[in-house]
Amino acid sequence: MTIRIPFPIDPEIVAFVRTTVATAIATWGAHGLAIAPDIPLEDTESRSLWLDELGDDLRKDAAQLLSALGAQGLGSGFLEMELETAEAITRACSAIRLHLRHTALKRISDDSLEHGVIDPTSLIPGEHASCFTYIFLAELQGILISVMDPGSDEVPDDL
Amino acid sequence: MATTQTSPETDIASETFLEPSWHVVVKNDPVNLMSYVVMVFRKVFGFSLEKARKHMLEVHQLGRSRVWTGDREQAEAYVQTLQKWQLTAILEHDH
């Protein structure tokens, strides 16, 4: 199944987001994960394998997101991709947003982030790019979900 | 994509006859969209929209939801799959 969605947006904005995303990916922790998961295993080898599998999958997802934010992706004014690619991008959007929340945006309250109500004047230097990217990726994710799984997006995200 | 689906019938059967005691629990986070959580539950577990929303609301309002119960091996697989979807999933066991 191929998804094609008009997405008219200034390519410079997309490039700006791509830079922030690439920077976030470059600073991911051990095993290339955005955040540390809870692993229900005891022995070291199994835990390491678990993390490696998560890291490998996330790297692939992140590559798809970076590609979508490239000149042939969102920069072209359209989103056109296979369903599996869209799924990978939605996962990567979550990973980047989680990473930003726990790093550059850790000063901002959960309530503000959860409701998307952030006063731009309250941000300090260094938070603006991350905040914009955080919101942009949520919008991108929401658009993809509305196409991938109609009905899921009928849940109000400001509940 | 790594997805695993199970039918409601399978859930009922395993809960009734095998007395499973391993639970897959999803905890709340301030980042993931509600619509995203619903979509993930539907893709991973094959939940109906109604059931996926019910579990999502439990996560949002109660801080956690037990989304699957069964044998340990399958529970571990579900936890890892949910973590690949960037949800905060943990494994719990009845003592």
gemmi code that builds the backbone of each chain (N, CA, C; Angstrom):
import gemmi

chains = {
    "A": [
        ("MET", (0.844, -1.197, 0.000), (0.000, 0.000, 0.000), (0.876, 1.243, 0.000)),
        ("THR", (0.633, 2.117, -0.963), (1.415, 3.348, -1.049), (0.601, 4.523, -0.506)),
        ("ILE", (1.237, 5.324, 0.295), (0.595, 6.504, 0.873), (1.119, 7.737, 0.146)),
        ("ARG", (0.235, 8.619, -0.263), (0.660, 9.879, -0.894), (-0.180, 11.007, -0.301)),
        ("ILE", (0.480, 11.903, 0.394), (-0.211, 12.986, 1.094), (0.427, 14.319, 0.706)),
        ("PRO", (-0.393, 15.273, 0.259), (0.173, 16.605, 0.024), (0.720, 17.167, 1.330)),
        ("PHE", (1.890, 17.699, 1.282), (2.499, 18.241, 2.495), (3.268, 19.509, 2.129)),
        ("PRO", (2.531, 20.548, 1.727), (3.204, 21.772, 1.286), (3.839, 22.501, 2.463)),
        ("ILE", (5.118, 22.538, 2.469), (5.832, 23.195, 3.557), (7.163, 23.701, 3.022)),
        ("ASP", (7.606, 24.799, 3.570), (8.860, 25.408, 3.133), (10.011, 24.402, 3.305)),
        ("PRO", (10.707, 24.092, 2.228), (11.825, 23.133, 2.330), (12.879, 23.548, 3.355)),
        ("GLU", (13.004, 24.843, 3.584), (13.996, 25.291, 4.574), (13.591, 24.864, 5.987)),
        ("ILE", (12.291, 24.849, 6.230), (11.814, 24.394, 7.542), (12.092, 22.903, 7.707)),
        ("VAL", (11.823, 22.149, 6.653), (12.081, 20.709, 6.693), (13.575, 20.455, 6.933)),
        ("ALA", (14.414, 21.225, 6.245), (15.865, 21.065, 6.404), (16.292, 21.404, 7.828)),
        ("PHE", (15.651, 22.392, 8.399), (15.943, 22.787, 9.781), (15.615, 21.636, 10.740)),
        ("VAL", (14.439, 21.043, 10.545), (14.032, 19.913, 11.389), (14.985, 18.744, 11.183)),
        ("ARG", (15.367, 18.513, 9.941), (16.263, 17.387, 9.646), (17.589, 17.538, 10.388)),
        ("THR", (18.085, 18.755, 10.450), (19.348, 19.003, 11.153), (19.205, 18.685, 12.642)),
        ("THR", (18.100, 19.104, 13.228), (17.876, 18.834, 14.651), (17.726, 17.335, 14.906)),
        ("VAL", (17.015, 16.663, 13.997), (16.833, 15.214, 14.137), (18.185, 14.507, 14.031)),
        ("ALA", (18.977, 14.894, 13.051), (20.289, 14.255, 12.858), (21.183, 14.474, 14.075)),
        ("THR", (21.111, 15.651, 14.657), (21.903, 15.945, 15.848), (21.457, 15.071, 17.018)),
        ("ALA", (20.144, 14.922, 17.149), (19.620, 14.075, 18.235), (20.081, 12.638, 18.067)),
        ("ILE", (20.007, 12.134, 16.864), (20.414, 10.743, 16.601), (21.894, 10.551, 16.934)),
        ("ALA", (22.681, 11.562, 16.614), (24.129, 11.468, 16.851), (24.478, 11.396, 18.334)),
        ("THR", (23.547, 11.819, 19.174), (23.838, 11.832, 20.612), (23.102, 10.733, 21.374)),
        ("TRP", (22.486, 9.807, 20.628), (21.828, 8.693, 21.314), (22.851, 7.898, 22.097)),
        ("GLY", (22.385, 7.233, 23.135), (23.285, 6.535, 24.042), (23.775, 5.198, 23.526)),
        ("ALA", (24.251, 4.395, 24.447), (24.769, 3.080, 24.099), (23.707, 2.275, 23.366)),
        ("HIS", (24.115, 1.457, 22.424), (23.245, 0.630, 21.598), (22.387, 1.488, 20.660)),
        ("GLY", (22.651, 2.789, 20.592), (21.918, 3.634, 19.669), (20.459, 3.797, 20.004)),
        ("LEU", (20.141, 3.796, 21.290), (18.745, 3.925, 21.696), (18.452, 5.339, 22.186)),
        ("ALA", (17.216, 5.768, 21.940), (16.815, 7.103, 22.361), (16.673, 7.183, 23.876)),
        ("ILE", (16.112, 6.140, 24.484), (15.955, 6.064, 25.934), (16.241, 4.634, 26.374)),
        ("ALA", (16.555, 4.461, 27.642), (16.871, 3.128, 28.155), (15.588, 2.356, 28.452)),
        ("PRO", (15.404, 1.185, 27.853), (14.200, 0.388, 28.110), (14.358, -0.487, 29.344)),
        ("ASP", (13.226, -0.967, 29.852), (13.232, -1.920, 30.950), (13.319, -3.319, 30.335)),
        ("ILE", (14.402, -4.033, 30.628), (14.616, -5.348, 30.003), (14.305, -6.457, 31.012)),
        ("PRO", (13.354, -7.320, 30.680), (12.932, -8.356, 31.647), (13.808, -9.596, 31.614)),
        ("LEU", (15.093, -9.428, 31.502), (16.009, -10.559, 31.440), (17.136, -10.360, 32.431)),
        ("GLU", (17.727, -11.478, 32.889), (18.749, -11.398, 33.925), (20.175, -11.447, 33.362)),
        ("ASP", (20.425, -12.419, 32.474), (21.821, -12.627, 32.080), (22.290, -11.547, 31.099)),
        ("THR", (23.557, -11.230, 31.211), (24.148, -10.116, 30.479), (24.057, -10.302, 28.969)),
        ("GLU", (24.308, -11.521, 28.511), (24.307, -11.766, 27.065), (22.922, -11.552, 26.462)),
        ("SER", (21.900, -12.038, 27.143), (20.532, -11.876, 26.639), (20.109, -10.412, 26.658)),
        ("ARG", (20.535, -9.715, 27.705), (20.192, -8.285, 27.795), (20.855, -7.506, 26.660)),
        ("SER", (22.104, -7.867, 26.382), (22.831, -7.184, 25.320), (22.187, -7.460, 23.960)),
        ("LEU", (21.761, -8.705, 23.752), (21.104, -9.066, 22.499), (19.802, -8.296, 22.339)),
        ("TRP", (19.070, -8.197, 23.439), (17.790, -7.455, 23.438), (18.033, -6.003, 23.013)),
        ("LEU", (19.036, -5.384, 23.620), (19.349, -3.994, 23.303), (19.828, -3.836, 21.866)),
        ("ASP", (20.650, -4.790, 21.414), (21.153, -4.723, 20.035), (19.992, -4.772, 19.039)),
        ("GLU", (19.023, -5.635, 19.309), (17.882, -5.747, 18.394), (17.081, -4.454, 18.361)),
        ("LEU", (16.868, -3.863, 19.547), (16.151, -2.576, 19.590), (16.939, -1.502, 18.845)),
        ("GLY", (18.259, -1.496, 19.076), (19.101, -0.487, 18.437), (19.128, -0.633, 16.928)),
        ("ASP", (19.226, -1.870, 16.448), (19.248, -2.102, 14.995), (17.954, -1.614, 14.347)),
        ("ASP", (16.836, -1.960, 14.970), (15.551, -1.539, 14.410), (15.407, -0.018, 14.433)),
        ("LEU", (15.858, 0.591, 15.516), (15.716, 2.037, 15.615), (16.596, 2.752, 14.594)),
        ("ARG", (17.773, 2.217, 14.351), (18.639, 2.827, 13.328), (17.955, 2.804, 11.965)),
        ("LYS", (17.301, 1.698, 11.651), (16.589, 1.609, 10.365), (15.425, 2.601, 10.321)),
        ("ASP", (14.699, 2.685, 11.442), (13.577, 3.634, 11.500), (14.075, 5.073, 11.344)),
        ("ALA", (15.174, 5.389, 12.032), (15.711, 6.748, 11.980), (16.180, 7.103, 10.573)),
        ("ALA", (16.748, 6.118, 9.889), (17.199, 6.360, 8.510), (16.011, 6.692, 7.611)),
        ("GLN", (14.886, 6.020, 7.855), (13.683, 6.308, 7.058), (13.166, 7.718, 7.335)),
        ("LEU", (13.231, 8.130, 8.596), (12.783, 9.487, 8.930), (13.691, 10.526, 8.279)),
        ("LEU", (15.001, 10.311, 8.373), (15.930, 11.263, 7.753), (15.704, 11.340, 6.245)),
        ("SER", (15.419, 10.199, 5.646), (15.150, 10.182, 4.208), (13.870, 10.970, 3.895)),
        ("ALA", (12.841, 10.783, 4.726), (11.575, 11.494, 4.514), (11.749, 13.002, 4.674)),
        ("LEU", (12.720, 13.394, 5.476), (12.966, 14.826, 5.694), (13.962, 15.377, 4.671)),
        ("GLY", (14.343, 14.554, 3.722), (15.294, 14.977, 2.701), (14.613, 15.643, 1.522)),
        ("ALA", (15.417, 16.035, 0.563), (14.918, 16.785, -0.599), (13.902, 15.979, -1.411)),
        ("GLN", (14.072, 14.641, -1.447), (13.133, 13.814, -2.209), (11.907, 13.455, -1.377)),
        ("GLY", (11.920, 13.790, -0.105), (10.799, 13.487, 0.768), (9.934, 14.706, 0.970)),
        ("LEU", (9.823, 15.158, 2.229), (8.970, 16.294, 2.547), (9.376, 17.554, 1.804)),
        ("GLY", (10.655, 17.656, 1.478), (11.125, 18.840, 0.759), (10.489, 18.988, -0.608)),
        ("SER", (9.880, 17.908, -1.121), (9.254, 17.962, -2.440), (7.808, 18.431, -2.370)),
        ("GLY", (7.256, 18.580, -1.165), (5.873, 19.016, -1.015), (4.880, 17.870, -0.898)),
        ("PHE", (5.383, 16.642, -0.997), (4.516, 15.469, -0.874), (5.164, 14.440, 0.039)),
        ("LEU", (4.316, 13.680, 0.686), (4.772, 12.484, 1.377), (4.282, 11.307, 0.545)),
        ("GLU", (5.190, 10.510, 0.037), (4.795, 9.341, -0.735), (5.662, 8.178, -0.306)),
        ("MET", (5.025, 7.155, 0.241), (5.810, 6.038, 0.788), (4.936, 4.813, 0.963)),
        ("GLU", (5.594, 3.678, 1.152), (4.894, 2.443, 1.457), (4.453, 2.463, 2.927)),
        ("LEU", (3.449, 1.646, 3.231), (2.912, 1.610, 4.584), (3.997, 1.266, 5.614)),
        ("GLU", (4.836, 0.296, 5.290), (5.891, -0.091, 6.241), (6.855, 1.056, 6.513)),
        ("THR", (7.094, 1.852, 5.497), (7.972, 3.011, 5.685), (7.300, 4.032, 6.596)),
        ("ALA", (6.003, 4.225, 6.385), (5.260, 5.161, 7.229), (5.288, 4.702, 8.695)),
        ("GLU", (5.181, 3.385, 8.900), (5.243, 2.860, 10.266), (6.615, 3.135, 10.886)),
        ("ALA", (7.644, 2.926, 10.094), (9.002, 3.186, 10.593), (9.170, 4.651, 10.955)),
        ("ILE", (8.605, 5.524, 10.150), (8.740, 6.962, 10.416), (7.988, 7.355, 11.684)),
        ("THR", (6.810, 6.766, 11.890), (6.076, 7.109, 13.113), (6.850, 6.642, 14.351)),
        ("ARG", (7.491, 5.469, 14.252), (8.308, 5.005, 15.389), (9.489, 5.950, 15.625)),
        ("ALA", (10.130, 6.363, 14.532), (11.283, 7.252, 14.670), (10.866, 8.602, 15.245)),
        ("CYS", (9.690, 9.086, 14.836), (9.191, 10.353, 15.393), (9.064, 10.235, 16.914)),
        ("SER", (8.521, 9.118, 17.377), (8.386, 8.915, 18.825), (9.751, 8.864, 19.502)),
        ("ALA", (10.682, 8.161, 18.879), (12.015, 8.030, 19.473), (12.695, 9.394, 19.599)),
        ("ILE", (12.611, 10.181, 18.552), (13.239, 11.510, 18.586), (12.553, 12.386, 19.633)),
        ("ARG", (11.235, 12.339, 19.674), (10.509, 13.170, 20.634), (10.830, 12.739, 22.073)),
        ("LEU", (10.912, 11.443, 22.301), (11.280, 10.970, 23.641), (12.687, 11.440, 24.012)),
        ("HIS", (13.593, 11.340, 23.050), (14.970, 11.773, 23.317), (15.021, 13.268, 23.636)),
        ("LEU", (14.336, 14.066, 22.829), (14.341, 15.514, 23.067), (13.728, 15.839, 24.425)),
        ("ARG", (12.657, 15.090, 24.758), (11.985, 15.360, 26.034), (12.941, 15.097, 27.216)),
        ("HIS", (13.773, 14.081, 27.093), (14.655, 13.709, 28.198), (15.997, 14.431, 28.166)),
        ("THR", (16.221, 15.227, 27.119), (17.495, 15.947, 27.030), (17.238, 17.454, 26.916)),
        ("ALA", (17.115, 17.946, 25.702), (17.013, 19.395, 25.484), (15.776, 20.020, 26.122)),
        ("LEU", (14.690, 19.237, 26.262), (13.435, 19.796, 26.777), (13.127, 19.334, 28.196)),
        ("LYS", (14.122, 18.840, 28.901), (13.858, 18.280, 30.238), (13.412, 19.351, 31.236)),
        ("ARG", (13.675, 20.610, 30.933), (13.294, 21.702, 31.833), (11.797, 22.000, 31.757)),
        ("ILE", (11.166, 21.564, 30.658), (9.752, 21.887, 30.420), (8.861, 20.835, 31.087)),
        ("SER", (7.761, 21.280, 31.657), (6.906, 20.372, 32.421), (6.202, 19.354, 31.524)),
        ("ASP", (5.903, 18.204, 32.113), (5.157, 17.176, 31.392), (3.820, 17.728, 30.899)),
        ("ASP", (3.172, 18.518, 31.741), (1.854, 19.034, 31.398), (1.912, 19.916, 30.150)),
        ("SER", (2.922, 20.767, 30.093), (3.066, 21.646, 28.929), (3.310, 20.834, 27.664)),
        ("LEU", (4.162, 19.836, 27.769), (4.481, 19.025, 26.596), (3.304, 18.160, 26.178)),
        ("GLU", (2.611, 17.589, 27.169), (1.512, 16.683, 26.855), (0.368, 17.415, 26.179)),
        ("HIS", (0.152, 18.664, 26.571), (-0.942, 19.431, 25.981), (-0.475, 20.333, 24.852)),
        ("GLY", (0.815, 20.294, 24.561), (1.340, 21.082, 23.446), (1.225, 22.572, 23.661)),
        ("VAL", (1.155, 22.982, 24.901), (1.032, 24.405, 25.213), (2.354, 24.879, 25.809)),
        ("ILE", (3.157, 25.468, 24.962), (4.473, 25.925, 25.392), (4.627, 27.393, 25.016)),
        ("ASP", (4.909, 28.204, 26.003), (5.103, 29.636, 25.761), (6.499, 29.842, 25.163)),
        ("PRO", (6.555, 30.292, 23.893), (7.870, 30.447, 23.243), (8.796, 31.392, 23.999)),
        ("THR", (8.183, 32.374, 24.691), (9.026, 33.359, 25.385), (9.667, 32.764, 26.648)),
        ("SER", (9.160, 31.598, 27.062), (9.728, 30.979, 28.261), (10.932, 30.092, 27.936)),
        ("LEU", (11.156, 29.884, 26.637), (12.257, 29.011, 26.239), (13.589, 29.742, 26.331)),
        ("ILE", (14.594, 28.982, 26.662), (15.940, 29.550, 26.715), (16.695, 29.119, 25.454)),
        ("PRO", (17.785, 29.830, 25.128), (18.556, 29.459, 23.940), (18.925, 27.979, 23.984)),
        ("GLY", (18.754, 27.331, 22.866), (19.054, 25.903, 22.806), (17.800, 25.055, 22.855)),
        ("GLU", (16.714, 25.646, 23.361), (15.464, 24.886, 23.452), (14.554, 25.126, 22.240)),
        ("HIS", (14.764, 26.252, 21.549), (13.843, 26.610, 20.474), (13.810, 25.564, 19.360)),
        ("ALA", (14.975, 25.173, 18.870), (15.035, 24.208, 17.762), (14.435, 22.876, 18.188)),
        ("SER", (14.766, 22.459, 19.408), (14.247, 21.172, 19.891), (12.736, 21.229, 20.063)),
        ("CYS", (12.251, 22.350, 20.586), (10.814, 22.493, 20.802), (10.060, 22.488, 19.471)),
        ("PHE", (10.587, 23.236, 18.503), (9.940, 23.281, 17.185), (9.919, 21.889, 16.564)),
        ("THR", (11.040, 21.203, 16.646), (11.148, 19.858, 16.069), (10.200, 18.892, 16.772)),
        ("TYR", (10.115, 19.013, 18.087), (9.230, 18.170, 18.892), (7.782, 18.303, 18.408)),
        ("ILE", (7.357, 19.534, 18.200), (5.983, 19.787, 17.758), (5.794, 19.365, 16.297)),
        ("PHE", (6.782, 19.681, 15.464), (6.710, 19.319, 14.042), (6.549, 17.807, 13.875)),
        ("LEU", (7.339, 17.046, 14.608), (7.280, 15.586, 14.480), (5.954, 15.025, 14.977)),
        ("ALA", (5.367, 15.674, 15.969), (4.044, 15.244, 16.437), (3.003, 15.457, 15.338)),
        ("GLU", (3.108, 16.587, 14.645), (2.174, 16.862, 13.553), (2.352, 15.851, 12.426)),
        ("LEU", (3.616, 15.591, 12.081), (3.907, 14.611, 11.025), (3.363, 13.237, 11.404)),
        ("GLN", (3.603, 12.868, 12.645), (3.128, 11.572, 13.132), (1.596, 11.508, 13.063)),
        ("GLY", (0.947, 12.574, 13.490), (-0.515, 12.607, 13.488), (-1.091, 12.461, 12.083)),
        ("ILE", (-0.454, 13.120, 11.121), (-0.923, 13.029, 9.733), (-0.775, 11.600, 9.218)),
        ("LEU", (0.350, 10.997, 9.506), (0.572, 9.619, 9.048), (-0.412, 8.647, 9.703)),
        ("ILE", (-0.650, 8.825, 10.988), (-1.578, 7.931, 11.696), (-2.983, 8.038, 11.112)),
        ("SER", (-3.391, 9.245, 10.770), (-4.743, 9.446, 10.239), (-4.941, 8.700, 8.924)),
        ("VAL", (-3.845, 8.467, 8.202), (-3.931, 7.737, 6.940), (-3.714, 6.238, 7.155)),
        ("MET", (-2.769, 5.910, 8.022), (-2.418, 4.507, 8.251), (-3.493, 3.743, 9.000)),
        ("ASP", (-4.114, 4.403, 9.967), (-5.071, 3.715, 10.826), (-6.237, 4.645, 11.143)),
        ("PRO", (-7.080, 4.905, 10.143), (-8.209, 5.813, 10.368), (-9.034, 5.339, 11.563)),
        ("GLY", (-9.391, 6.250, 12.409), (-10.133, 5.878, 13.620), (-9.286, 6.099, 14.844)),
        ("SER", (-8.011, 5.713, 14.762), (-7.111, 5.929, 15.891), (-6.992, 7.413, 16.198)),
        ("ASP", (-7.033, 8.226, 15.149), (-6.822, 9.663, 15.345), (-8.082, 10.366, 15.801)),
        ("GLU", (-9.193, 9.609, 15.992), (-10.414, 10.238, 16.502), (-10.331, 10.460, 18.004)),
        ("VAL", (-9.305, 9.913, 18.609), (-9.105, 10.144, 20.037), (-8.497, 11.523, 20.195)),
        ("PRO", (-9.149, 12.385, 20.968), (-8.583, 13.715, 21.150), (-7.272, 13.660, 21.906)),
        ("ASP", (-6.218, 14.218, 21.323), (-4.926, 14.167, 21.983), (-4.805, 15.174, 23.115)),
        ("ASP", (-5.847, 16.017, 23.270), (-5.795, 16.955, 24.402), (-6.740, 16.513, 25.510)),
        ("LEU", (-7.040, 15.212, 25.530), (-7.964, 14.681, 26.549), (-7.461, 14.988, 27.937)),
    ],
    "B": [
        ("MET", (8.375, -5.007, 9.362), (7.982, -4.575, 10.695), (7.726, -5.784, 11.582)),
        ("ALA", (8.170, -5.709, 12.778), (7.965, -6.818, 13.710), (6.644, -6.654, 14.430)),
        ("THR", (5.627, -7.334, 13.943), (4.342, -7.278, 14.634), (3.867, -8.692, 14.915)),
        ("THR", (3.189, -8.826, 16.005), (2.629, -10.117, 16.356), (1.178, -9.903, 16.729)),
        ("GLN", (0.335, -10.760, 16.205), (-1.077, -10.583, 16.507), (-1.619, -11.825, 17.181)),
        ("THR", (-2.622, -11.607, 18.001), (-3.281, -12.734, 18.630), (-4.776, -12.470, 18.614)),
        ("SER", (-5.545, -13.498, 18.621), (-6.987, -13.308, 18.586), (-7.527, -13.270, 20.001)),
        ("PRO", (-8.691, -12.641, 20.182), (-9.311, -12.626, 21.510), (-9.536, -14.038, 22.027)),
        ("GLU", (-9.844, -14.986, 21.103), (-10.096, -16.360, 21.519), (-8.853, -16.957, 22.170)),
        ("THR", (-7.694, -16.640, 21.601), (-6.444, -17.154, 22.145), (-6.231, -16.629, 23.558)),
        ("ASP", (-6.510, -15.339, 23.752), (-6.356, -14.748, 25.076), (-7.214, -15.475, 26.106)),
        ("ILE", (-8.480, -15.688, 25.745), (-9.416, -16.309, 26.677), (-8.972, -17.724, 27.020)),
        ("ALA", (-8.585, -18.467, 25.978), (-8.191, -19.851, 26.192), (-6.985, -19.939, 27.106)),
        ("SER", (-5.992, -19.112, 26.842), (-4.779, -19.211, 27.642), (-5.043, -18.769, 29.074)),
        ("GLU", (-5.896, -17.780, 29.260), (-6.177, -17.314, 30.608), (-6.957, -18.352, 31.409)),
        ("THR", (-7.804, -19.116, 30.687), (-8.681, -20.047, 31.369), (-7.977, -21.350, 31.733)),
        ("PHE", (-7.191, -21.877, 30.783), (-6.691, -23.229, 30.968), (-5.215, -23.318, 31.356)),
        ("LEU", (-4.431, -22.346, 30.960), (-3.007, -22.443, 31.222), (-2.583, -21.650, 32.443)),
        ("GLU", (-3.503, -20.917, 33.008), (-3.232, -20.099, 34.178), (-1.942, -19.301, 34.030)),
        ("PRO", (-1.848, -18.536, 32.975), (-0.633, -17.760, 32.763), (-0.535, -16.661, 33.811)),
        ("SER", (0.652, -16.290, 34.134), (0.788, -15.254, 35.151), (1.786, -14.176, 34.761)),
        ("TRP", (2.155, -14.128, 33.481), (3.045, -13.070, 33.017), (2.223, -12.012, 32.317)),
        ("HIS", (2.444, -10.772, 32.734), (1.627, -9.683, 32.216), (2.486, -8.667, 31.475)),
        ("VAL", (1.995, -8.239, 30.329), (2.630, -7.139, 29.598), (1.911, -5.864, 30.022)),
        ("VAL", (2.669, -4.953, 30.588), (2.095, -3.705, 31.103), (2.698, -2.527, 30.347)),
        ("VAL", (1.833, -1.619, 29.915), (2.300, -0.392, 29.265), (2.077, 0.766, 30.233)),
        ("LYS", (3.139, 1.538, 30.434), (3.067, 2.656, 31.366), (2.939, 3.978, 30.602)),
        ("ASN", (2.406, 4.960, 31.278), (2.173, 6.264, 30.650), (3.488, 7.003, 30.416)),
        ("ASP", (3.505, 7.819, 29.401), (4.616, 8.752, 29.202), (4.021, 10.052, 28.681)),
        ("PRO", (4.711, 11.158, 28.852), (4.136, 12.444, 28.460), (4.357, 12.790, 26.997)),
        ("VAL", (4.890, 11.853, 26.236), (5.327, 12.173, 24.875), (4.413, 11.573, 23.803)),
        ("ASN", (4.194, 10.277, 23.875), (3.476, 9.622, 22.778), (2.018, 10.067, 22.689)),
        ("LEU", (1.580, 10.336, 21.464), (0.215, 10.765, 21.213), (-0.751, 9.625, 21.535)),
        ("MET", (-1.947, 10.004, 21.995), (-2.951, 8.979, 22.281), (-3.298, 8.193, 21.023)),
        ("SER", (-3.407, 8.903, 19.913), (-3.729, 8.233, 18.657), (-2.634, 7.241, 18.276)),
        ("TYR", (-1.402, 7.587, 18.593), (-0.281, 6.681, 18.301), (-0.381, 5.417, 19.155)),
        ("VAL", (-0.684, 5.593, 20.433), (-0.790, 4.441, 21.333), (-1.925, 3.511, 20.873)),
        ("VAL", (-3.043, 4.095, 20.466), (-4.163, 3.285, 19.962), (-3.725, 2.503, 18.730)),
        ("MET", (-3.051, 3.178, 17.820), (-2.609, 2.516, 16.586), (-1.656, 1.357, 16.896)),
        ("VAL", (-0.736, 1.587, 17.824), (0.236, 0.544, 18.162), (-0.469, -0.667, 18.774)),
        ("PHE", (-1.399, -0.436, 19.678), (-2.131, -1.554, 20.284), (-2.870, -2.356, 19.210)),
        ("ARG", (-3.432, -1.655, 18.250), (-4.163, -2.346, 17.181), (-3.220, -3.165, 16.306)),
        ("LYS", (-2.060, -2.593, 16.014), (-1.116, -3.303, 15.142), (-0.456, -4.486, 15.849)),
        ("VAL", (-0.067, -4.281, 17.084), (0.697, -5.324, 17.791), (-0.205, -6.454, 18.275)),
        ("PHE", (-1.368, -6.093, 18.843), (-2.231, -7.120, 19.447), (-3.459, -7.455, 18.600)),
        ("GLY", (-3.696, -6.682, 17.562), (-4.884, -6.910, 16.759), (-6.155, -6.503, 17.472)),
        ("PHE", (-6.036, -5.592, 18.427), (-7.210, -5.132, 19.183), (-8.190, -4.415, 18.255)),
        ("SER", (-9.468, -4.482, 18.628), (-10.458, -3.626, 17.979), (-10.177, -2.185, 18.386)),
        ("LEU", (-10.766, -1.260, 17.637), (-10.569, 0.154, 17.968), (-11.057, 0.436, 19.388)),
        ("GLU", (-12.188, -0.150, 19.740), (-12.766, 0.078, 21.072), (-11.842, -0.438, 22.181)),
        ("LYS", (-11.327, -1.639, 21.986), (-10.457, -2.226, 23.007), (-9.133, -1.458, 23.102)),
        ("ALA", (-8.619, -1.051, 21.950), (-7.361, -0.292, 21.951), (-7.536, 1.042, 22.682)),
        ("ARG", (-8.680, 1.682, 22.445), (-8.949, 2.958, 23.142), (-9.073, 2.745, 24.641)),
        ("LYS", (-9.736, 1.652, 25.031), (-9.914, 1.362, 26.456), (-8.549, 1.243, 27.146)),
        ("HIS", (-7.660, 0.493, 26.537), (-6.333, 0.320, 27.146), (-5.537, 1.632, 27.111)),
        ("MET", (-5.675, 2.368, 26.016), (-4.969, 3.645, 25.939), (-5.432, 4.587, 27.058)),
        ("LEU", (-6.748, 4.615, 27.289), (-7.279, 5.498, 28.335), (-6.823, 5.045, 29.724)),
        ("GLU", (-6.694, 3.737, 29.915), (-6.153, 3.242, 31.188), (-4.728, 3.736, 31.384)),
        ("VAL", (-3.946, 3.659, 30.318), (-2.566, 4.142, 30.396), (-2.551, 5.623, 30.751)),
        ("HIS", (-3.387, 6.367, 30.050), (-3.387, 7.821, 30.222), (-3.907, 8.243, 31.593)),
        ("GLN", (-4.995, 7.602, 32.030), (-5.664, 8.059, 33.246), (-5.175, 7.365, 34.518)),
        ("LEU", (-4.772, 6.108, 34.378), (-4.332, 5.350, 35.556), (-2.818, 5.199, 35.616)),
        ("GLY", (-2.157, 5.573, 34.513), (-0.704, 5.497, 34.498), (-0.161, 4.195, 33.964)),
        ("ARG", (-1.025, 3.191, 33.788), (-0.578, 1.895, 33.283), (-1.777, 1.064, 32.862)),
        ("SER", (-1.510, 0.107, 31.987), (-2.569, -0.814, 31.573), (-1.950, -2.184, 31.293)),
        ("ARG", (-2.595, -3.215, 31.804), (-2.176, -4.589, 31.531), (-2.794, -4.968, 30.191)),
        ("VAL", (-1.968, -5.080, 29.162), (-2.512, -5.253, 27.812), (-2.523, -6.695, 27.336)),
        ("TRP", (-1.775, -7.554, 28.008), (-1.753, -8.970, 27.594), (-1.282, -9.820, 28.755)),
        ("THR", (-1.830, -11.025, 28.858), (-1.407, -11.981, 29.879), (-1.220, -13.346, 29.231)),
        ("GLY", (-0.150, -14.017, 29.583), (0.087, -15.328, 28.995), (1.426, -15.889, 29.432)),
        ("ASP", (2.002, -16.726, 28.582), (3.273, -17.357, 28.949), (4.426, -16.368, 28.817)),
        ("ARG", (5.493, -16.683, 29.524), (6.601, -15.731, 29.622), (7.238, -15.415, 28.263)),
        ("GLU", (7.468, -16.433, 27.459), (8.175, -16.230, 26.201), (7.423, -15.252, 25.292)),
        ("GLN", (6.122, -15.465, 25.171), (5.326, -14.581, 24.319), (5.252, -13.185, 24.924)),
        ("ALA", (5.150, -13.128, 26.248), (5.091, -11.835, 26.926), (6.367, -11.031, 26.673)),
        ("GLU", (7.513, -11.713, 26.746), (8.782, -11.031, 26.465), (8.794, -10.477, 25.035)),
        ("ALA", (8.304, -11.285, 24.107), (8.281, -10.851, 22.703), (7.408, -9.610, 22.537)),
        ("TYR", (6.266, -9.602, 23.222), (5.396, -8.430, 23.138), (6.064, -7.193, 23.758)),
        ("VAL", (6.728, -7.380, 24.892), (7.398, -6.239, 25.536), (8.431, -5.641, 24.587)),
        ("GLN", (9.219, -6.500, 23.955), (10.241, -5.973, 23.055), (9.615, -5.289, 21.835)),
        ("THR", (8.548, -5.884, 21.311), (7.872, -5.266, 20.167), (7.331, -3.885, 20.540)),
        ("LEU", (6.720, -3.787, 21.710), (6.194, -2.488, 22.150), (7.332, -1.487, 22.363)),
        ("GLN", (8.459, -1.968, 22.847), (9.612, -1.071, 23.028), (10.154, -0.605, 21.678)),
        ("LYS", (10.053, -1.475, 20.668), (10.456, -1.038, 19.324), (9.548, 0.070, 18.812)),
        ("TRP", (8.304, 0.065, 19.301), (7.365, 1.140, 18.963), (7.511, 2.318, 19.931)),
        ("GLN", (8.506, 2.268, 20.773), (8.839, 3.372, 21.691), (7.823, 3.563, 22.804)),
        ("LEU", (7.080, 2.508, 23.141), (6.207, 2.579, 24.306), (6.962, 2.071, 25.530)),
        ("THR", (6.560, 2.539, 26.707), (7.184, 2.092, 27.948), (6.498, 0.817, 28.398)),
        ("ALA", (7.059, -0.308, 27.977), (6.459, -1.615, 28.259), (7.334, -2.379, 29.233)),
        ("ILE", (6.682, -3.049, 30.172), (7.404, -3.863, 31.149), (6.713, -5.210, 31.295)),
        ("LEU", (7.442, -6.156, 31.868), (6.912, -7.489, 32.125), (6.684, -7.635, 33.629)),
        ("GLU", (5.508, -8.124, 33.991), (5.210, -8.347, 35.411), (4.736, -9.777, 35.616)),
        ("HIS", (4.914, -10.243, 36.853), (4.559, -11.622, 37.156), (3.805, -11.677, 38.472)),
        ("ASP", (2.746, -12.500, 38.500), (2.022, -12.686, 39.761), (2.826, -13.574, 40.684)),
        ("HIS", (2.976, -13.158, 41.910), (3.725, -13.977, 42.878), (2.759, -14.610, 43.864)),
    ],
}
model = gemmi.Model(1)
for chain_id, residues in chains.items():
    chain = gemmi.Chain(chain_id)
    for i, (resn, *xyz) in enumerate(residues, 1):
        res = gemmi.Residue()
        res.name, res.seqid = resn, gemmi.SeqId(i, " ")
        for name, pos in zip(("N", "CA", "C"), xyz):
            atom = gemmi.Atom()
            atom.name, atom.element = name, gemmi.Element(name[0])
            atom.pos, atom.b_iso = gemmi.Position(*pos), 0.0
            res.add_atom(atom)
        chain.add_residue(res)
    model.add_chain(chain)
structure = gemmi.Structure()
structure.add_model(model)
structure.setup_entities()
